[in-house]
Amino acid sequence: MRVNYTPTAAKAIRKLDPGTRAQVRAAIERLAEDPTRGKPLQLTLKGLRSWRTSDWRIVYRVTEAQIEILIVAVGHRRDVYDQIRERLK
């Protein structure tokens, strides 16, 4: 499955320290193998899924028709969901 990134998600990954970046990239590779691993989000984030890797979250959308995963955001668990909600307003 092809993986694409929003500009915001790509920038967030570039800003991570090298160890965390490698951990997030490995998790994204696992998601590409089985995109249903992440939990479906609810309410205002419905249609997105979240995958946990340590204290970091990868928020993504699976597009079946195009067979792709769009990484929407990567961030620390304490604020990643609030950041997404702000962008959706």
RATAVEN-V392661 format. One record per pair of residues at least 4 apart in sequence whose ideal C-beta (glycine too) atoms are under 6 Angstrom apart, sorted by the first residue. I is the first residue (numbers start at 1). J is the second residue. If there is no record, write none. Layout:
i: (I;I)
j: (J;J)
This chain:
i: (1;1;1;2;3;3;4;4;5;5;5;6;9;9;9;9;12;12;13;16;16;23;24;24;27;27;31;31;35;35;37;38;38;38;39;40;41;41;41;42;44;48;48;49;50;50;51;52;55;55;57;57;58;59;59;60;60;60;61;62;63;73;73;75;75;79)
j: (32;67;69;68;32;69;68;70;9;10;71;72;71;72;73;74;74;75;74;20;21;53;56;74;53;58;35;51;62;69;51;49;50;51;50;49;45;48;50;46;85;59;61;60;57;59;58;57;76;77;77;80;74;72;73;69;71;72;70;69;68;80;84;80;83;83)
